[in-house]
Every structure is written in C-alpha cells, then in structure tokens.
C-alpha cells in the first residue's frame, strides 16, 4: 500500500508522462558549471524511461548529482537522434552493483519536445 502511495506521489510531481523504454545510452564525459570534468566513463547504461522533461537510467557506475552530460538518444530507427544537455538530479542504489538516476533536459528545443509527445502517442496506439 505504501509503495502505491509513493508511486502516486511521484506521478503527481511529474510535469510530463514518462515513456518506459529499454534503449542504451553512453556517457563519455560529465561536467559541472565550474569546469569540473569527469572523463572516460565506460559503464553500460540502460535508459528506463523518458519524458519531454528528462530521462531515467540505470548504470553500474556511481555518477554525481548536479553534473551534466551530452545525451545522444535514439527513440526509434525512423526518428532523428536527440542530442541535448542533461543534468543528473537524483540517484539511488538499486543493489550493490547498480544505481538508478533521474535527469532533466537542460534545454530542449520545441521540435524535440513535440517529437517526444508524438512518440508517446505512437506507443499508446501500439499498446492498444
């Protein structure tokens, strides 16, 4: 029961519906506004969900919150890739080897937001 309440609370705070995915993402460098940079990150990353506001992913690597990276995402083979800056806003340990991250898009073009909304509609139709 508490888990359902927690899920409902999380959904209420979201500004856009999250799409559940299973795509891959790679991060080569993390950076912070004051020029701190972490380079050569080589960990498998699985995107778990995406919305017009951000992405969630699982990684074996411990990544610091507040850092940014450039995401290169492919929703589907027939859609253009999304390349945008992303900021890590939260993290939590899943187990001893995997971590869940929540990120927000720092700046996303209106046409990319529209593409995400249209992709959501496509997924809804495929589920029906």
Secondary structure as UniProt FT lines:
FT   HELIX           2..13
FT   STRAND          19..25
FT   STRAND          29..31
FT   TURN            33..34
FT   STRAND          37..39
FT   STRAND          45..50
FT   STRAND          54..59
FT   TURN            65..66
FT   STRAND          68..73
FT   TURN            77..78
FT   STRAND          82..93
FT   STRAND          99..105
FT   HELIX           110..127
//
